[in-house]
Amino acid sequence: MMISTSAQYYGIGAVLQQDPKTMQVQIKKIYDNTPAQEAGLKDDDLVISVEDIDARSMELSELVTHIRGKENSRVHLVISREGESEYLEFDVRRGKVDVPTVDGQMLEDNIGYIIIAEFGEATAESFIQKVEQLQKQGMEKLVVDLRDNPGGMLSSVSEILDYILPEGLIVYTEDKHGNRQEVTS
C-alpha cells in the first residue's frame, strides 16, 4: 500500500493485469522512459515467467514483489508476443519509477481536461502544474476525470480540493466516540 500511494518504486515501469480465470498476466501499459521501455517490452506482451516462477502460479500482487527489487539489479522475464513464434527473454534492469498519476490536455472551446489515475503523494503537485499549464493556454473551464481511479491518499485529495474550492469544509472523519477531524479549504 505504501509503495502504491507513494507512486514511486524500484521496478521496471509496467502496468500488469491478471485474468482471474486463466491467471495469465499481461502487460497493459509501459510507462515512458522506464527500464521496461528501454529493454523493449511492449503493451500487450504476455508474461510467461519472472525469474524461474511461472507467472500463472500466483496472484499478481505476489508476482509483482518478484519484479520489484533493489535499484540497478536485474529481473529475468520470459514473454510471449503476438507475431513471434518463440518466447522472448529479457533481463530488465530495475530502476526508480515515478508513476504518472495526472495527465491532461486542452479540448475545444478552451475546456481543460485532466485525468487523475490515483491519489498518490505527488498527485496534488502534478495536478496544480497541469492546471497552471492549461491556464496559460487559455483554459476557461475544467473537466476532471476520475473514472477508474481507485482512490489513494486523503491528503492528496484534500490538497487538490483546497486548490480549486472556495473556503469551507472539504471532508471530515468521525470515530464511534464522536471524535471528529475536519479538513477545510
C-alpha positions as MATLAB code, in Angstrom:
seq = 'MMISTSAQYYGIGAVLQQDPKTMQVQIKKIYDNTPAQEAGLKDDDLVISVEDIDARSMELSELVTHIRGKENSRVHLVISREGESEYLEFDVRRGKVDVPTVDGQMLEDNIGYIIIAEFGEATAESFIQKVEQLQKQGMEKLVVDLRDNPGGMLSSVSEILDYILPEGLIVYTEDKHGNRQEVTS';
ca = [
       0.000    0.000    0.000;
       2.794    2.424    0.869;
       4.575    1.684   -2.432;
       1.361    2.215   -4.344;
       0.447    5.529   -2.739;
       3.940    6.961   -2.956;
       3.654    6.402   -6.738;
       7.398    5.777   -6.707;
       9.278    2.460   -6.552;
      12.200    0.440   -7.918;
      10.909   -1.777  -10.650;
      10.542   -1.897  -14.415;
       7.758    0.624  -15.105;
       4.969   -1.561  -16.454;
       1.307   -1.937  -15.518;
       0.323   -5.596  -15.312;
      -3.105   -7.195  -15.303;
      -4.057  -10.770  -14.480;
      -7.007  -12.680  -15.902;
      -8.816  -14.093  -12.833;
      -9.853  -17.281  -14.656;
      -6.677  -18.243  -16.524;
      -4.241  -16.375  -14.209;
      -2.461  -15.165  -17.384;
      -0.505  -11.947  -16.781;
      -0.463   -9.283  -19.480;
       1.435   -6.014  -19.752;
      -1.272   -3.368  -20.114;
       0.964   -0.296  -20.259;
       4.644    0.526  -20.424;
       5.463    3.922  -18.921;
       7.730    6.230  -20.928;
      11.407    6.486  -20.013;
      11.409    3.362  -17.834;
      13.558    0.225  -17.751;
      10.711   -1.768  -19.354;
      10.620    0.594  -22.337;
      14.416    0.629  -22.620;
      14.519   -3.196  -22.595;
      11.996   -3.426  -25.433;
       8.935   -4.723  -23.605;
       5.638   -3.714  -25.219;
       1.997   -3.210  -24.324;
       0.004   -6.465  -24.645;
       3.040   -8.735  -24.085;
       2.110  -11.810  -22.048;
       4.344  -12.586  -19.073;
       5.188  -16.284  -19.054;
       7.669  -16.239  -16.178;
       9.514  -13.967  -13.771;
      12.910  -15.419  -12.877;
      12.003  -19.137  -12.640;
       8.450  -18.520  -11.448;
       5.517  -19.398  -13.704;
       3.529  -16.134  -13.863;
       0.246  -18.065  -13.648;
       1.252  -19.822  -10.416;
       0.412  -16.935   -8.049;
      -1.705  -13.859   -7.571;
      -0.478  -10.760   -9.364;
       0.198   -8.869   -6.121;
       2.660  -11.585   -5.080;
       4.240  -11.883   -8.537;
       4.922   -8.149   -8.601;
       7.070   -8.486   -5.456;
       9.453  -10.604   -7.585;
       9.570   -7.960  -10.324;
      10.309   -5.078   -7.970;
      13.625   -5.059   -6.180;
      16.820   -3.195   -5.476;
      17.813   -0.384   -7.784;
      20.059   -1.475  -10.696;
      19.512   -5.184  -10.009;
      18.085   -7.232  -12.885;
      14.964   -9.328  -13.274;
      14.647  -12.048  -15.940;
      11.337  -12.136  -17.810;
      10.086  -14.598  -20.400;
       7.486  -13.017  -22.667;
       5.059  -14.200  -25.326;
       4.427  -11.604  -28.019;
       1.834  -11.732  -30.766;
       3.527  -12.367  -34.113;
       6.544  -14.105  -32.561;
       6.789  -17.879  -32.890;
       9.024  -18.310  -29.826;
       9.177  -16.811  -26.370;
      11.308  -13.702  -25.926;
      13.655  -13.309  -22.973;
      14.543  -10.022  -21.298;
      16.914   -9.145  -18.480;
      15.464   -5.857  -17.282;
      17.398   -3.515  -15.015;
      15.271   -2.286  -12.141;
      15.210    1.445  -11.701;
      13.372    4.194   -9.883;
       9.949    4.526  -11.442;
       7.832    7.604  -10.891;
       4.315    6.598  -11.824;
       2.473    9.445  -13.519;
      -0.918    9.929  -11.866;
      -2.064   13.080  -13.692;
      -2.442   13.753  -17.402;
      -4.399   16.317  -19.344;
      -4.938   18.376  -22.442;
      -6.816   21.330  -23.840;
     -10.071   20.459  -25.579;
     -12.178   22.598  -27.912;
     -13.791   25.790  -26.606;
     -10.980   26.368  -24.063;
     -12.042   23.410  -21.946;
      -9.240   21.866  -19.949;
      -9.351   18.103  -19.398;
      -7.394   16.457  -16.581;
      -7.459   12.778  -15.701;
      -6.298   11.653  -12.275;
      -5.439    7.945  -12.265;
      -4.990    7.744   -8.471;
      -4.232    9.962   -5.492;
      -0.570    9.406   -4.606;
       1.992   11.560   -2.833;
       2.902   13.632   -5.879;
      -0.589   13.827   -7.413;
      -1.583   17.214   -5.982;
       1.613   18.882   -7.187;
       1.194   17.334  -10.656;
      -2.456   18.421  -10.764;
      -1.616   22.023   -9.875;
       1.154   22.107  -12.503;
      -1.248   20.748  -15.148;
      -3.946   23.314  -14.233;
      -1.435   26.163  -14.463;
      -0.186   24.837  -17.818;
      -3.751   24.727  -19.166;
      -4.494   28.214  -17.792;
      -1.539   29.558  -19.789;
      -3.178   28.009  -22.870;
      -6.397   29.927  -22.208;
      -8.439   27.409  -20.217;
     -11.841   28.786  -19.186;
     -13.493   25.580  -17.923;
     -12.146   22.357  -16.463;
     -13.257   18.734  -16.568;
     -11.601   16.446  -14.008;
     -11.902   12.775  -14.974;
     -11.784   10.348  -12.027;
     -13.091    7.267  -13.849;
     -11.299    4.061  -12.801;
      -9.487    5.964  -10.040;
      -9.179    3.541   -7.105;
      -8.618    6.314   -4.551;
      -5.455    6.792   -2.539;
      -4.231    9.322   -0.035;
      -6.793   11.622    1.575;
      -4.095   14.267    1.995;
      -3.605   14.360   -1.775;
      -7.347   14.698   -2.449;
      -7.603   17.432    0.196;
      -4.692   19.383   -1.283;
      -6.287   19.299   -4.754;
      -9.671   20.357   -3.404;
      -8.057   23.126   -1.352;
      -6.598   24.454   -4.602;
      -9.878   24.513   -6.555;
     -12.632   25.054   -3.973;
     -13.595   28.186   -2.063;
     -13.115   28.357    1.701;
     -15.123   25.724    3.551;
     -15.313   22.155    4.781;
     -13.829   19.582    2.394;
     -14.253   16.383    4.408;
     -14.360   15.123    7.941;
     -13.841   11.829    9.705;
     -15.596   10.860   12.892;
     -14.954    7.806   15.034;
     -17.522    5.899   17.095;
     -16.753    8.112   20.133;
     -17.679   11.282   18.256;
     -14.109   12.471   17.843;
     -14.177   14.495   14.650;
     -11.344   15.668   12.439;
     -12.091   18.219    9.742;
     -10.191   19.198    6.614;
     -11.041   22.623    5.205;
     -10.005   24.699    2.241;
];
